[in-house]
C-alpha cells in the first residue's frame, strides 16, 4: 500500500510508480501546482506507522519461519485489517505455529535493530531471498532491510527502526493456500490492540444478548442450537401435517372453484410437497379442468416479499397461467410434469395474478 496525506492543503488519494518516480494523485479537479513549486508534504502518520509495523512484522515472521522451521515465504499480503504470509508448505502443525509465535515475540523483546543499507545488485550472495525486480527498475544498487543477526532482505517498503516498535505479534491461524501452500494470518503492533478492543465489544454485546458470561458462551450457544434443531424438526412436521389437512379440505369440497389458491407466509416447501402427496391419484387427474395455486412467502414480516409459487392442474391451463405469471408479474420458473414451479417477485401482487388467471382462463 502507498502513503496518503496532504500536499499543502490538497488531499493525496493515490500514489503510483513510474520507473523510479512516484506519481501523486490529489482529490478534486481544481488543484493546481506551478512548475518548480515545492508544496509542503504531510503524510498520514497513523496509516504509515501501521504499514511499518505490519511490514516489519512480516519480515520478522518470514525470517523466523525460515531459520527455525525451514518454511520459505513465497508471497504476502498487507490487508486492511489482517495480513497473511504464504508459506511453501502444504501442512503446518499447531505446535509449529505456537513455537513460531513464541520465538517471534522473544526477538521483539530482544529489541533487535532494523537497518537500511544499499548493495550492488550483483553482490547479493549473502541475501536470504532474492526476488525478481520490476522490468522498469534501472537502479544499480538495491535497498536491503536487515534485522540484526537474523535477516537480510531486499525491500522498498517502510519499516520501523527496531523490533521493539512492533510491540507484539499475534499469529491468528492458517488456511489452505493454492498449489500446496499455506496462508499464515497475523497481526502486529497496534492492530492487536484494535482487534482486542473489537473482541471485548463483541463479548460485551453477546453477554447482554445471551444473559451470561463469556465463559458460558459455548455451552449456552450449543444448547440454543440443539433447541433450534428440535424446533425446526417440529415445525417441519407441523407444516407437513398442515399440508395434508389443506389437501383433505380441498378434496372434501363439493363445488371446487376453477382456481383454488392457498398462500402461506410462514411455511417451507415441505408444505407443498405434503399437500400433493396426500392425493391418492395423480394430482392433475384429481384437479381436472381446474387449477391449484400455492404460494409461500420468503419473509413473513414483509408484505412485498418474494416467494415460491406452484401451479398444478390441467397441462394446457398450467402452461397458460404460467405465461401470465411470467409475462405480467415477473415470475421465473418452468413447467414440468403438469406443474409450474418457480418464484414470484412480490407476493402483494398475488390477488391481481389470481384475478387475471380467472378472467382470462375461466
C-alpha positions in Angstrom: 0.0 0.0 0.0 1.0 3.6 -0.6 1.1 6.6 1.7 -1.6 9.2 1.7 -1.7 12.7 3.2 -1.5 16.3 2.1 0.3 18.4 -0.5 -0.2 21.8 1.1 -4.0 21.6 1.7 -4.7 19.2 -1.2 -5.5 15.6 -0.2 -3.4 12.9 -1.8 -5.6 9.9 -2.6 -3.4 7.7 -4.7 0.3 7.1 -5.5 1.7 5.2 -8.4 5.2 4.3 -9.5 6.6 5.2 -12.9 10.1 3.8 -13.1 12.0 5.5 -10.3 9.4 8.3 -9.9 6.4 8.4 -7.6 3.3 10.0 -9.2 0.9 11.5 -6.6 -2.8 12.0 -7.3 -4.8 14.6 -5.4 -8.5 14.9 -4.8 -10.7 17.1 -6.9 -10.3 18.8 -10.3 -9.4 22.3 -9.1 -5.9 21.6 -7.7 -3.0 23.3 -9.5 0.7 23.4 -8.7 3.1 25.6 -10.6 6.2 24.1 -12.2 9.0 24.3 -9.7 6.8 24.8 -6.7 7.7 22.8 -3.6 4.4 22.1 -1.7 4.6 21.0 1.9 4.1 17.3 2.1 2.4 15.8 5.2 1.8 12.0 5.4 -1.0 10.3 7.3 1.3 9.1 10.1 -1.2 6.6 11.6 -1.5 4.8 8.3 2.3 5.0 7.7 3.1 3.6 11.1 0.5 0.8 10.8 2.1 -0.2 7.5 5.6 -0.1 9.1 4.5 -2.4 11.9 2.8 -4.9 9.6 5.7 -4.9 7.1 8.5 -5.2 9.6 6.4 -7.9 11.4 6.2 -9.8 8.1 10.0 -9.6 7.7 10.4 -11.0 11.3 7.9 -13.8 10.9 9.4 -14.8 7.5 12.9 -14.8 8.9 11.9 -16.9 11.9 9.9 -19.3 9.8 12.9 -19.9 7.5 15.6 -20.1 10.1 13.9 -22.2 12.8 11.3 -24.2 10.8 12.7 -24.3 7.2 9.5 -22.6 5.9 10.0 -20.4 2.9 7.9 -17.4 2.3 6.7 -17.2 -1.3 4.5 -14.0 -1.0 2.5 -12.0 1.5 -0.5 -9.6 1.6 -0.8 -6.5 3.8 -4.5 -6.5 4.4 -6.7 -3.6 5.6 -7.3 -5.4 8.9 -5.5 -8.7 8.8 -2.3 -9.6 6.9 -1.1 -13.0 5.7 2.1 -14.7 4.6 2.1 -17.5 2.0 4.5 -20.3 3.2 5.8 -23.0 0.9 4.3 -26.0 2.8 1.1 -27.9 2.5 0.7 -28.5 6.2 1.9 -26.7 9.3 1.1 -28.0 12.8 -0.5 -26.1 15.6 2.7 -26.8 17.6 4.8 -25.2 14.9 2.6 -22.1 14.9 2.8 -21.8 18.7 6.6 -22.1 18.7 6.9 -19.7 15.9 4.8 -17.1 17.7 6.9 -17.6 20.9 10.2 -17.1 19.1 8.9 -14.0 17.1 7.9 -12.3 20.3 11.2 -13.2 22.0 13.0 -11.4 19.2 10.8 -8.4 19.8 11.8 -8.3 23.4 15.4 -8.5 22.5 15.0 -5.1 20.8 17.0 -6.0 17.7 17.7 -3.0 15.4 16.4 -2.8 11.9 18.7 -1.1 9.5 18.7 0.1 5.9 21.6 -0.3 3.5 22.3 -0.3 -0.2 24.1 -3.1 -2.1 25.2 -3.6 -5.7 22.6 -5.7 -7.3 25.3 -8.2 -8.5 26.6 -8.7 -4.9 23.8 -10.4 -3.1 25.4 -13.7 -2.2 24.5 -13.4 1.5 21.0 -12.2 1.0 18.3 -14.6 2.3 15.9 -14.4 -0.6 16.3 -12.8 -4.0 13.1 -11.8 -5.7 12.6 -10.7 -9.3 12.9 -7.0 -9.9 10.4 -4.9 -11.9 11.5 -4.6 -15.5 11.4 -0.8 -15.4 13.7 -0.5 -12.4 17.1 0.6 -13.7 18.9 1.2 -10.4 22.3 -0.5 -10.0 22.0 -0.8 -6.2 19.3 -2.4 -4.1 17.8 -1.3 -0.8 18.4 -4.0 1.9 16.5 -4.3 5.1 18.4 -6.1 7.8 17.3 -7.4 11.2 20.5 -7.7 13.3 21.8 -11.3 13.4 18.6 -12.6 11.9 17.7 -11.5 8.4 18.8 -9.5 5.3 16.2 -8.9 2.6 15.8 -6.6 -0.5 12.8 -4.4 0.1 11.5 -1.0 -0.9 8.9 -0.7 1.9 8.7 1.3 5.1 9.9 -0.2 8.3 10.3 0.5 12.0 13.9 1.1 13.2 13.8 -1.5 16.0 11.8 -4.7 16.7 10.6 -3.2 19.9 8.4 -0.8 17.9 6.3 -3.8 16.8 5.2 -4.2 20.5 3.8 -7.7 19.8 2.9 -10.2 17.1 -0.1 -12.5 17.2 -0.4 -15.4 14.8 -4.1 -15.9 14.1 -4.0 -19.3 12.3 -3.6 -20.9 9.0 -5.6 -21.5 5.8 -5.0 -23.8 2.9 -3.5 -21.9 0.0 -3.0 -22.6 -3.7 -0.6 -25.1 -5.2 0.2 -26.9 -1.9 1.0 -23.8 0.1 -0.4 -22.4 3.4 -1.5 -18.9 4.3 -0.5 -17.8 7.8 -2.5 -14.9 9.2 -1.1 -12.4 11.6 -1.5 -9.0 13.4 1.3 -6.8 14.5 1.5 -3.8 17.0 -1.5 -1.5 17.3 -3.7 -3.8 15.2 -3.6 -6.3 18.1 -5.0 -3.6 20.5 -7.7 -2.7 17.9 -8.5 -6.4 17.5 -8.7 -6.9 21.2 -11.0 -3.9 21.6 -13.3 -5.3 18.9 -13.3 -8.7 20.7 -14.2 -7.1 24.1 -17.0 -5.1 22.5 -18.4 -8.2 20.8 -18.1 -10.1 24.1 -20.0 -7.4 25.9 -22.7 -7.4 23.3 -23.0 -11.2 23.4 -23.1 -11.2 27.2 -26.0 -8.8 27.1 -27.9 -10.9 24.4 -27.2 -14.3 25.9 -27.5 -13.2 29.6 -24.3 -15.0 30.6 -20.6 -14.5 31.0 -18.1 -15.1 28.2 -17.0 -18.4 29.8 -20.6 -19.6 29.3 -20.9 -18.6 25.6 -20.1 -22.1 24.1 -22.4 -24.2 26.3 -25.2 -21.6 26.0 -24.9 -21.5 22.2 -24.7 -25.3 21.9 -27.9 -25.6 24.0 -29.6 -23.0 21.8 -28.5 -24.8 18.6 -29.9 -28.0 20.0 -33.2 -26.3 20.7 -33.3 -24.7 17.3 -32.8 -28.1 15.6 -35.6 -29.6 17.7 -37.9 -26.7 16.9 -37.1 -26.9 13.2 -37.9 -30.6 13.2 -41.2 -29.9 15.0 -42.0 -27.0 12.6 -41.3 -29.2 9.5 -43.6 -31.9 10.9 -46.3 -29.4 11.6 -46.1 -27.9 8.1 -46.4 -31.4 6.6 -49.5 -32.1 8.8 -50.9 -28.7 7.7 -50.3 -29.5 4.1 -52.2 -32.8 4.4 -55.1 -31.0 6.2 -55.3 -28.4 3.4 -55.3 -31.2 0.8 -58.1 -33.1 2.6 -60.0 -29.8 2.9 -59.8 -29.4 -0.9 -60.8 -32.9 -1.6 -63.9 -32.5 0.6 -65.2 -29.5 -1.4 -68.3 -30.4 -3.3 -68.1 -27.4 -5.6 -64.4 -26.9 -6.3 -63.6 -23.4 -7.7 -61.8 -23.2 -11.1 -58.8 -21.6 -9.3 -58.1 -22.8 -5.8 -55.4 -20.6 -4.2 -53.5 -21.1 -0.9 -51.0 -18.6 0.4 -48.7 -19.3 3.4 -46.5 -16.6 4.8 -44.7 -18.8 7.3 -44.0 -22.1 5.6 -41.5 -24.2 3.7 -41.7 -26.2 0.5 -42.5 -29.3 2.6 -46.0 -27.9 2.9 -46.5 -28.0 -0.9 -45.0 -31.5 -1.2 -47.2 -32.8 1.6 -50.2 -31.2 0.0 -49.9 -33.0 -3.3 -48.6 -36.3 -1.8 -52.0 -36.5 0.1 -53.8 -37.2 -3.2 -54.2 -40.9 -3.8 -54.1 -40.4 -7.6 -52.1 -38.2 -9.9 -52.9 -34.6 -8.8 -53.7 -33.5 -12.3 -56.3 -36.2 -12.6 -58.0 -35.1 -9.4 -57.8 -31.4 -10.1 -59.2 -32.0 -13.6 -60.0 -28.9 -15.7 -59.1 -26.6 -12.8 -56.0 -25.1 -11.2 -54.5 -25.1 -7.8 -52.0 -22.3 -7.0 -49.9 -22.5 -3.8 -47.5 -19.7 -2.8 -45.1 -19.3 0.1 -43.5 -16.0 1.3 -39.8 -15.9 1.9 -40.2 -13.2 4.6 -43.3 -13.4 6.7 -42.8 -9.9 8.0 -42.8 -8.2 4.6 -46.0 -7.6 2.6 -44.0 -7.3 -0.6 -41.7 -10.3 0.0 -40.6 -12.5 -2.9 -41.7 -16.1 -2.6 -42.2 -19.6 -4.1 -45.1 -20.4 -6.4 -46.5 -23.7 -7.7 -49.4 -24.0 -10.1 -50.8 -27.5 -10.8 -53.7 -29.0 -12.8 -54.7 -29.3 -16.4 -51.5 -29.2 -18.6 -52.8 -26.5 -21.0 -54.2 -24.4 -18.2 -50.9 -24.6 -16.3 -49.0 -23.5 -19.3 -51.3 -20.6 -20.0 -51.3 -19.5 -16.4 -47.5 -19.8 -16.3 -47.3 -17.4 -19.2 -49.4 -14.9 -17.4 -47.3 -15.2 -14.2 -44.0 -14.8 -16.2 -45.1 -12.1 -18.7 -47.2 -9.9 -16.4 -45.8 -10.5 -12.9 -42.1 -11.3 -13.5 -42.3 -14.8 -12.2 -39.4 -17.2 -13.0 -39.5 -20.9 -13.3 -40.6 -23.8 -15.6 -43.3 -26.3 -16.2 -42.6 -30.0 -15.5 -45.0 -32.9 -15.2 -48.1 -30.8 -15.3 -46.8 -28.4 -12.7 -45.2 -24.9 -12.7 -42.7 -24.4 -10.0 -40.9 -21.0 -9.7 -40.5 -17.8 -7.9 -42.6 -14.6 -7.8 -41.0 -11.2 -7.0 -43.8 -9.6 -5.0 -46.4 -11.6 -3.1 -48.6 -8.5 -2.7 -49.5 -8.9 -6.4 -51.0 -12.3 -5.9 -54.6 -11.1 -5.8 -54.1 -9.4 -9.2 -52.4 -12.6 -10.6 -55.4 -14.7 -9.4 -57.8 -12.2 -10.9 -56.1 -12.2 -14.3 -55.8 -16.0 -14.5 -59.5 -16.4 -13.6 -60.6 -13.7 -16.0 -58.5 -15.0 -19.0 -58.8 -18.8 -18.5 -62.2 -19.3 -16.9 
